[in-house]
Amino acid sequence: MYSSLRAFDKLTALPTRHDFMKDLKSIDAHDKHACTLINIQIDDFDDISEYFGMDVSNEIIFQVANFLKNSLPTRSAKLYRFEMDKFMIFVSSRTSLIDIDNYTKDLIQAIRRKSFLALGNLYSISTSVGVARGRTNLFRRSYLALNDAKSRESSYVIYNHKSNIEEKFLKNIQMHQIIKDAIENDKIVAFFQPIANTKTKRIEKYEALIRIRNDDGTYKSPVEFLDIAKKVKLYTKLTKKMVSLAISRIEFTRKPVTINITMDDIENLSISRYIYNSVLKSDLGKFITFELVESEEIKSFIKVSNFIKKLKILGCKFAIDDFGSGYSNFENILKLDFDYIKIDGSLIKNIDKSYQNELFVKTIVNMAKELNIQTIAEYVYNKSVYKKINELGIDFVQGNYIGKARGFIA
């Protein structure tokens, strides 16, 4: 039963987070059957509020609440508005896992099919759901399941102690601390991988690659920490640090360096200003190439285009990275005036064995020549691949066959 003193949510008239936590603590320890907690979050709710306004988002919340009230899995199930875009369904009665699984699937589909009327317009939404069963740690486990569902882009996950969800999130927490420590204690370092000219056979420039230095002298590679850094809002600091390290190395060696940035970096005013001001102050633009990942969506074409134009005035060049890994938008290449196309390693690494890869790369190279854009092949790891790259007329090569990434420029 609900406790007698309740602070109901004004919008939905549902019990609140406070009431939910009280009810969760009141689970009868003598009962032996498992309880169920269903953690429901509306996807992209911040976007709904931003694009359509609070009146629309509030009306959608109100209607979702009513929909859930009429769609509970059992008569005794309790519904709460837990947060702005999140609801909890608590089932204290005995319910089979199969029934809960079927209920969750049906609920998600029903919400997806339904149109919610707000201020005269119809809106469609989707939800992510985390389910936990048992008598202890229900809230924590439902939260872990919900986050696991979102990270896997799955509609729902039922917590299973054998699935290592907790271990994965513990590692994420630990990596968050490692990144913070690296930023605060100067453990962010740049490695540099050589890029050779296929015609002159000489190393003409280097790509700056981020690393975190461990206390034992080893290093963490970007694949271990960059995704976490983006999620915990530390990515901006890492990007600024890499720009600073790369420029410092150029000042010392006067060797050209390529720096990786993302479309999001350009669209982030803090980072784009930092990059521009750093290049302007150093007066080393002619030594710098910025690489942008091809597969990333351009949210603001004008911002990206203006950024490239401003940096080109300072002497910088631009490369489109990982070209061919996803949808290759040729129109953007033409409009954004790239100097280099860097062909994705997935196409290069088997080019000596795959005619299909060879044909695709040949098409890219021919297109680039017509556009007066130079090409770079990454992941050149042996003599056979290197030979094929030369046959195709690619301008630059990069990979362990040319040289491994090191903490200095040779």
PEHUKA-V726193 format. One record per residue. D_CENTER is the distance of its C-alpha to the mean C-alpha in Angstrom with 2 decimals. Layout:
d_center: (D_CENTER D_CENTER)
This chain:
d_center: (42.36 40.65 42.10 44.67 42.95 39.80 37.69 36.47 33.53 35.26 33.17 33.15 36.12 34.11 34.35 31.73 29.41 32.46 34.55 31.96 31.80 35.62 35.95 33.57 35.74 38.83 38.18 41.57 41.42 44.41 42.75 41.49 39.42 35.64 34.13 30.97 28.20 25.91 22.93 21.94 19.24 19.18 15.89 14.72 17.92 17.07 16.88 20.21 21.78 20.70 21.76 24.82 25.98 26.93 29.96 28.04 25.37 28.27 30.21 27.38 27.08 30.87 31.01 28.30 30.28 33.47 31.97 30.86 34.29 35.94 33.70 33.91 34.31 37.63 40.27 39.61 35.81 34.72 32.06 30.52 28.34 26.17 23.91 23.36 21.30 22.13 25.27 26.85 29.48 31.68 34.08 36.68 39.00 39.09 36.75 35.94 32.48 33.18 34.06 30.91 28.76 30.65 30.57 26.80 26.34 29.04 27.73 24.24 25.98 28.56 26.15 24.27 27.68 29.08 29.18 29.46 31.97 31.35 33.64 34.93 31.70 29.99 26.32 24.33 21.66 19.82 19.24 17.42 19.99 20.50 24.08 26.03 29.67 32.28 34.18 32.10 28.58 27.87 25.70 23.56 23.22 22.44 19.64 18.24 18.76 17.06 13.84 14.18 14.75 11.63 9.41 11.69 11.83 15.49 17.92 19.41 19.98 23.33 23.26 25.01 26.01 26.01 22.34 21.26 18.82 20.31 20.17 16.44 15.84 18.59 16.92 13.76 16.39 18.21 15.39 14.78 18.51 18.56 16.17 18.31 21.41 20.45 19.99 23.18 25.27 24.54 22.92 20.31 21.99 21.76 22.87 24.31 24.65 27.60 27.60 31.05 33.01 34.36 37.59 38.57 37.00 36.09 32.89 32.17 28.81 25.97 22.19 20.85 18.38 17.03 18.37 19.15 22.85 23.94 27.29 28.94 28.27 25.57 22.05 18.49 16.46 12.95 11.69 12.92 11.30 8.63 5.61 8.24 9.27 6.45 7.07 10.73 11.22 12.58 10.64 13.39 16.06 14.86 14.85 18.25 19.58 18.88 20.58 23.42 23.87 23.93 26.46 28.54 28.81 29.83 32.45 33.90 33.89 33.91 31.79 29.09 25.46 22.23 19.19 15.57 13.85 11.22 12.21 10.56 12.81 15.73 15.26 15.10 18.86 19.00 17.30 19.10 22.35 21.99 21.49 24.41 26.68 26.08 27.02 29.90 31.29 31.18 32.72 31.00 29.07 31.07 29.57 25.87 23.60 20.06 17.74 15.19 12.92 14.80 12.41 10.32 11.96 14.47 14.80 17.86 19.87 22.56 20.51 19.15 22.68 24.40 22.28 23.15 26.77 27.15 25.87 28.03 31.00 30.41 30.59 26.94 25.85 22.63 21.20 18.81 16.83 16.17 18.59 19.49 16.39 15.67 17.51 19.44 20.47 23.79 24.62 21.86 23.14 26.57 25.78 23.65 26.25 24.37 26.60 24.93 23.10 21.40 21.71 19.00 20.15 20.08 22.93 24.75 25.03 27.38 28.97 32.32 32.42 30.74 32.75 30.02 27.54 30.44 31.26 27.73 27.50 31.05 30.15 27.32 29.78 32.55 30.46 29.35 33.02 34.12 31.67 32.73 29.25 29.15 27.11 25.44 24.98 22.62 23.05 26.83 27.94 31.60 34.74 34.63 31.21 32.39 35.61 33.92 31.69 34.93 36.64 34.02 34.46 30.96 31.38 29.26 28.05 25.68 25.29 27.16 30.33 30.43 29.31 26.82 24.56 26.69 26.81 29.31 30.37 33.50)
